């Protein structure tokens, strides 16, 4: 099948706007309900367990995921789910990706840099994303071809866009989880050179630097050592805000993605040429 015919075939099987709007509404409600449960435990000194992958988990993580799964199961009983704490359930062309408490380390240390992340993938394409950070005070959401939106103390469903920054010398860069980059001498040297070229470097981490990128307060995010559950919803939001979201090799996201280069459009090619493996 030719490329045009293949593209048309994919388009005809894509979920329609009404379905995506409904899926987004359900995901937003589920994220906010999970956030309320997490907020009840915040600052209460919950017991922290260490999982086999050496990451922490608490009762807040598990209960929040159960709330989300129950909400999705009621509305979409034939959809599959993949969650941070409960694993994968079901099969089919629709897959919900759930990180009920992204930033558990921040949560247990009493800092507000944690969030609930929910995304919907259809036949490998991310089509809905919700990022809810209750203690930080921001919720962002997007669905394919629908734009990205922010709800905060200063806005209520305001549409957001990435910045129009065009030169590295004017760019603000945020780094996260860069340990694996330090193991690659060429990438580490390239990153050092990039840091020398940009205007400002910070390490906001977790959901925060993607929220800042999507609303025009940051220009580039580079991360390694990530899991698709950490970034799936944020990828939809950044893309719908006009940004570019790939891995560090310039590839699109999949369930196996482990790194991120997200940026405003004008800067992505130059940065990719420097830091790709």
GUTORDREN-404493 format. One record per residue (C-alpha): residue in one letter; x, y, z. Coordinates in steps of 0.1 Angstrom, whole numbers, plus 5000, padded with zeros to 4 digits. Layout:
BEGIN
aXYZ...
This chain:
BEGIN
x500050005000x501450344990x502250605017x499150815010x496850515009x498350385042x497850725059x494250735047x493650385060x495050485094x492950795095x489750605088x490350385119x491250665143x488850735171x486551035164x486551365182x483551285203x485150965216x488351145224x486551425242x484751165263x487950975271x489551305281x486651395304x486851055321x490551065325x490351415340x487751305365x489750995375x493051195379x491351455401x489751175423x493151005426x494751345435x492251385463x493251045478x496951125474x496551465491x494951295521x498151105527x500551385519x502651475550x501151195571x504350985573x503150685552x505150365552x507450345522x508150005506x510949945481x509949755449x512249505431x513349795407x514549985438x511850255435x509550345464x505850275466x503250375492x499650315500x498850645482x500350505449x498250185451x494950335462x495250615436x495850355408x492850155420x490650465418x491850535382x491450175371x487950155385x486850465367x488350355334x486850005337x483350145343x483450355311x485750145289x485449785300x486949655267x490149875270x493449745283x495349915311x499049935320x499750085354x502850155375x501649945405x499249685391x500849595358x498949525326x495349405322x493549325290x494349355254x493149535223x493749855203x493150085232x495650095261x495450325291x498850415306x498650505343x501250645367x499050725397x501850905417x504651005395x507251155418x506850925448x510251025461x509151385462x505851285478x507551095507x510051375513x507251625516x507751825484x504951905460x506651795428x504451485421x501551425399x499051175385x499651085349x496950925326x497350875289x495450675262x497250495234x495350385203x497250135181x500550265193x499650635190x499250855221x495951035217x494851165252x496951295281x496151425316x498751555341x497351645375x499551795402x497251875431x499752005456x501652205430x498252345418x498252275381x496352035358x497152015321x495351805295x495251745258x493851515231x494951465196x494251765173x492451945202x495152175217x496652175252x495052335282x496052455317x493952485349x495752655377x495152925403x495453185377x493653015348x490752785342x491052585311x493352835293x494852715260x498652705261x501452715235x505152655236x507452965232x508653085198x512353075209x514553045178x518153055190x520052835215x521553145231x518053255242x516952905253x516052785288x517052415293x515852175320x517551845327x516351535345x517651185353x520851235333x522850955350x522850725319x524051015298x527151045320x528050685311x528350775274x531450995271x530451145237x526851235249x528151375281x530651595263x527951705239x525651785267x528351995284x528752185251x525052245248x524852375284x527552625274x525452755245x522052805261x520953095282x519752915313x519952565328x517652425355x516552085367x512852115374x512151735370x509151515369x505951675354x507052025362x509452095333x507051955308x504252185321x506652475318x507652385283x503952345272x503052695285x506052875271x508152915302x510852675292x512352575258x514052235261x513751925283x516351645282x515951335302x517150975304x516250685326x512550735321x509650505317x506850555292x504350585321x506250885333x505951075300x503050955279x500451205290x503051485290x504051395254x500451455242x500351785261x503651915247x502851815212x499351965213x500952285226x503052295195x506252135207x508351835195x508551535217x510951245208x513551025225x517251125223x517650935190x514851145175x512450845174x508750865183x507550725216x506650365223x506150145253x509950095254x510950455253x513650545279x514850895271x513351235261x514251535239x511251775241x511552125228x510152415209x510152335171x513052565160x515552415184x514852045182x517051965151x520152145164x519951985198x519251635184x522351655163x524351725194x522951475219x521751175199x523450845208
